[in-house]
Each structure stands twice: as structure tokens, then as C-alpha cells.
Amino acid sequence: MSSAVAFREHVAAMTDVRARPPVGLYVHVPFCVSLCPYCDFVVFAGAAARGPANRIAAFEAAVATELELRADALDEAFGAPGSVARPALDTVYLGGGTPSLLPTDAVARLLDTVRRRFGVGPDAEITIEANPGPDERGDPGALAALGVTRISFGAQSLDRAELRRLGRRHHPEDVADAVAGARSGGIGSINLDLLYDLPDGSLGTWIETLDDALDLEPDHLSLYALTLDDPDAEGLTGPDGDHVPTTRGARRWRDAALPSQDEDRAAAQYYHAVDRLAAHGWRGYEISNWARPGHESRHNLAYWDRRPYEAVGPGAHAFDGATRRWNAAHLGRYVEALAPNGASGPAPHLPPGGHEPIDEGTAAAEATILGLRTDRGLPRAAAELPPLADAFGWAIAAELLSIDASDRIVLTTRGRLLSNELFARLV
């Protein structure tokens, strides 16, 4: 692609705020067997996930209704799925939580609804997240038969002591068994999530974890610095908020963990991962994501390319090109809105939540930030346009940005580590 064409495409991405049909669908399944103290995802654990009072059946009915209502709206706006104006989905992502806790027949019903109402392309990427424990990973063979092409295991660490400190239920050997089972079950692409900058962690332990992960021969690695945010203080847990309140136990754990994190250690761990994975031929295609060639997450790439996607489930976020929308996190209110209420009650309706319209300035900032998150970066001419123009010279001098051999602006490794400092200047 010529630099002129790349520049025109970048300008178009910055100024396009039209509503468009989704290329992907995210389904949030908000159940876990237990709640990890560092986790800020919308999760309901314990009796809500297992046992006679579990909420899985109620959730399944509610999310099926939301899928129908969201599809009705897309039918009205863009026409039937599979038409020129509304192509079939390229990706479906079952995230959580622990979607692999759903019974196989529930996954089948969910995917059947998605195929019927949204359309799913013949070579679509269909991902499910899972925990590695033997009672949480699901049946990979059955999932592959349903069309699942990709599985993402929340390994987090391959060190026994670190897993214990994180409150994880699985052991290192469970990760190896999970990967082997997914491979033999016919899952074509396997990801492992790993965390660095763990409380009381070390560079040596991180090196061992990464080596052990590579020995398992996954296809993709997502490496995240542990962040201990405060959604309550940020105002994200109100009635229409997209987070659930932090438990007292989790708050105590985070308060104790924060002092034992270390920015310099985190930087050393990240630099090691960059070098180690590059030496093995892996592509660091996004700040936190590496893949063997051909195994990049197409669903997540759609986010970074600002392509539209639909989303259902408590706390789920959607984007149509003109508006960002989210569902409230509260499971009870979600189910109540979508449940049938009898002949005399209100009809099922979309769950509570919020939305934010996107103007051209916001679109420009998003296109710039999301573009820089990937190894493709931005065309060099983008340095002359707001919002990057004012920060470009500073970022070059600070060695956060460089110009690659294709004449594109990309983050350096140092820039990836300090990207939030740059991005704050772009909004």
C-alpha cells in the first residue's frame, strides 16, 4: 500500500462517524467459580455460577432475548444478515467471566441464535474464553464441533506460588493439560493470557513462566501488566455503570498488593518478552499481544481498527461507528429487563445502560491511539494532523515513536511501555 493511500485511509478513519453494521459480536458470560481479587470484569461467582441456585439458565434466556432485540434493530437499520448492506459476522467472541462454564448445549443454542439472526461467515473466527482447571475448561472437542475455532485460557502465571497469591484455582500442570486437550480436540488456535508485574514477583520467575508457556506451543500470547484500578472511585459502579462494586476482600488484597509492584521490574519483564518472542518468530502485533503468523486475533483487531461490533450481556460494550454503547453490569436488572413478564406485564426490552455519541474529534483521537497500539502504526503524514501533530516532536525526542522501514509511525518498545503518557496528550 502506498503512503498516499495509507494516509487517505487514516484520514477517512478519523472522520467517519456513520453508523455501520457490525463485523463482530461479543457475548459477555459473567460467571466464574470464584472471584479473583485483582479482577475488574463483570463477574458473578459462587452460588450464582454453580449449585441449585445458579443464575446460568436465567442468563441464557435473557441473552437470547437480547440477541433477538439487537438483531431486530440491525434488520431495521441495515436489512437482513448476509445482504450487501449487512455482511455476515467475521468474528464471534464469548468472553467473561468463564464462558466455558456454560453447558455445551447452551453454547450450541447461543451460536444457533447468532447464526440465524446475525449470520456468521463460513471462515469466521469464533473464540471462547476458558479457565485451565479440569472442571472449568469445557469440552474442546464438542466446542470445535460447534464451530469454535479459537480458545483463550486464563493461565495468568505458570508459577505455583504466584497462582496461589493471585487466588487462582488451577495449577501449572493444568495449563499444560488444557492446551493439550484443546489441541487434540481440534481447536485450531490457542491463546494463553499471562500477567506480569505481579506482587512480590521477579524477573526470574517471569522468564521461567514465559519459557514454560512457549514450551506448550500455543499460537498466541496476551501479556498484561497487572493493573489494580478502583472502579468505585472512578464512578463506574453506579446503577447504569459497566462495573460491579469491588468487594471488601478484593479491596484489602489490592491495597496490600500495590506497594509490592515495581515499574522498573515491569519494564524489564516487558523488554524480556519482546526480545524472547521476537527470537522465536512471534509477531508483537499489538502492545499486549503476540502471535505466531496467521494467529492474530481477528476479533480484537476489529477493535483496534475501529470497526463496528455488536455486544450483549451484562457490562458489554458495543460500537457502531457513531456511538459507543454499554449495558449496565447488574445481573438482576439485566435478567429482569429481558425476561417475559406475562400477558399483563411489560414486554421484554433492552437492558439498562448508557451510550456516548462519537464526534469527529473523538474519532480522530481514537483512530490515532488505536492505530499506534498496533505494529502497523500510522502513515508518516499523520504526524501533520491533529491530534498527533502537537505531540509528535516530543514523542520522537523521548524515543516513544520512530519511523519504520515502511515510512510509518510506530511505537518503540519504550513507547509501548509509556504509551499511556503519550495517549494522554492526544485526547
Secondary structure, DSSP 4 states (H G I P E B T S, - for coil): --HHHHHHHHHHHHH-------SEEEEEE-EESS--TT--S--EEGGGTSSTT-SHHHHHHHHHHHHHHHHHHHHHHH-STTSSSSPPEEEEEEEES-GGGS-HHHHHHHHHHHHHHH-EEEEEEEEEEE-SSTTTS--HHHHHHTT--EEEEEEE-S-HHHHHHTT-S--HHHHHHHHHHHHHTT-SEEEEEEEES-TT--HHHHHHHHHHHHHT--SEEEEEE-----TTTTT-SSTT-SSPPPPHHHHHHHHHHGGG--HHHHHHHHHHHHHHHHHTT-EEEETTEEESTT---HHHHHHHTT--EEEESTT-EEE-SSEEEEE-S-HHHHHHHHS--TTTSPPP-PPSEEEEE--HHHHHHHHHHHHHHBTT-EEGGGGGSTTTHHHHHHHHHTTSEEE-TTSEEEE-HHHHHTHHHHHHTT-
